[in-house]
Amino acid sequence: MKKLLYLFLTVLIVGCSSDDSADSNSNTNCDLTSANTKFGQITGDMNYTQVVNLVGTAGDNFRTDNLGSGNELKFYRWDFCDGDEWFECWLINDERLNLKVKYFSDDSCSNNVNQTSYSSISIGDSYTQISTLLDNQGDNFRVDYNVDSSFIAKYYRWYNCSLNSEYIEVWFTTDDTAFLITKSF
């Protein structure tokens, strides 16, 4: 009888301790096509409220840095796929976007991601030249913004269709010329 009571109490405790709350920060929505679209629609002239309205949910303010003179840089994160995928927006005083970055791909890929193509890319090449060489528009995974809301730098990755962990990454300046080129293979 004691064993049966112990088993019942264990099941009751374990069953009651599971967290099925709706206020969890983790978003079970795993529609990364929609997440990529929303990420692409976030622009440098947006404030926190506008980003929230676009995304449809509040971000998790996971860090705040004091910039001095009464200014703060706030770091927000939006989770997808139970927190396995996410993007971040960093805002100054919640009024102006400073940076946006995502940690998932847009499922675009290129069969031209290889050493030969990588060796053909040079500092100063334009985005158009590189996307033509790699036969794909690339995945714009990060944008840094200036105080006037224009971008300072855009970061792209071109993923290998055969092996998504292989990519060529290129950082572009405001005039869309490459200033850093790297690879994962």
N, C-alpha and C positions, 0 to 999 in steps of 0.2 A: 504494500500500500504506500509506503514511504517513497519507493522508486517512482510509482505512478504520479504521486503528488509532486515530486521533484521534477519529473519530465513535464508535467503540466505547467508548473511555474516557470521553467526554462523557456518553454514555447511562448508563454504569455509575455515574459520579459523581453525576449528577443523580438517577438512580433510587435510589441508596443514601442520598442526603441528604434525601429526603422524610420527614416525620415522621408516621408512622402510629401513634405510641405510644398506648397505652391510658391513660397517666397525664396526658394533656392536660387542662388546666383547662377547656377549652371543652366544653360539653355539646351534643351534636348532637341531643338530644331536643328536638323542636319542638312538643311538646304543650302549648300555652299554656293550654288549659282545665285541665289537671292542675296546671300551675304557678300559675294563678290560685286554684285550690282550695286548694293548699298554702299559698299566701301568706295567704289568708283564714283559715286555721286557726292561723296563728302568733299567739300572744297575748302580752300584756305580762308575764305571770308566767313565761315560758319562759326557760330558760338556753340556752347554745350547744349543749350535747349534745342537748337536747330538740328544738331546731330541726333539727339534723343528722338525728336519728332520723325526724322528720316528713318532711323533704325527701328523705332517702334518700342523701345524699352530703354530704361536708364542704364548707364554704364556703371561698372564697379570701380569706384575711386580707390585704387590700390596704393596710391602714393601721392604725396604732395610735397613739393620742394619750395622753400622760401627763396625768392629771387632778390629780396631786399626791396627797399622803398615801397613796401606794402604790396608787392606783387608776388604771385604764386604761380607755379607750374603744376597743374593737376594732371595726373595720369589716369585715364579711364580704359577699361577693358570690357569688350562685349564677347561673350562665350557662345560657341556653337558646338553641336555634337557632344554634349555633356562635358564641355570644357576642353575637349581634345584639340579644338581649332578655335582661334580667336583673332580679333583685331583690336588695336589700341588707337586712341586719340589722345594727344597731349595738348592741353589748352592753357593759355596764359589767362589767369583770372576768370576762367570759364567764358571769356569773351572772344578769344581769337585762337584758332587752331594753329599750333606750332609744328605738329608732326602727326602723320597717320601711318600706321604700319600693320600689315596682316601676316599671320603665321600659318597660312594655307595657300595652296596654289589655285589658279583658276582653271585647271585642267587643260590649258593649252599646251601644245608640245611641238617640237620640231625634230625632224629626222636629220637635221644638219648640225646638231649639237655634238661636236667632235673636236679633236685636236687641230685638224686642218682649218676648220672655221674659226676656232678660237685664235689661232695664229694669224688669221687674216684680219682680225679686228685691231684697230689702233686708237690710241688716245687722239681725240679730235674728230673721229668719225661721227657722223650724224646718226640719230635714231633711225632715220629712214634707211640709210646705208646698211646698218646692222640688222634691222628687221627684214630687209630684203635678202641679205646674205643668209640669215637663219630661217627665212621663209615662214615667218610667224611674227605677230605683233608683240609677243612677249607678255609676261605677267608683271604689271606695275604693282609691286608689293609695298612700296614705301614712297612717301613724298614729304620733304621738309619745306616749310613755308617761311617767308620773310615777314617782317613787321607790316608790310603793306599788303599782305595776304597773297602775294605772288609766290610761286615756288622757287626755292633755292636749288633743290636737287630732286631728281626722280630716279628711282631705283627699279631696274627691271631684271627678271630672270627668264631665260629661255630653257625649258626643260626638255630632256631627251625623251622621245616617245617610247623608246624601248626600256629605259631605266630612269624613272622619274627622279631618283636621287641625284642624277647627274644633270648639271645645269651650267650655263654660262651666265654670269651676272655682270651687268654694266650699269654704272652710275652716270647720269647725264646732268649737265649744267643747265642754266636757264636758257641758253641758246641751243639746247638739244644736242650738244656735243659730248662725247664720252670723255670722262676724266678718270675713271677707274674701271678696270676690266679684271675679272677673276673667274675662276671655274671651280667646280667641286670634284673634278675627276683628275 
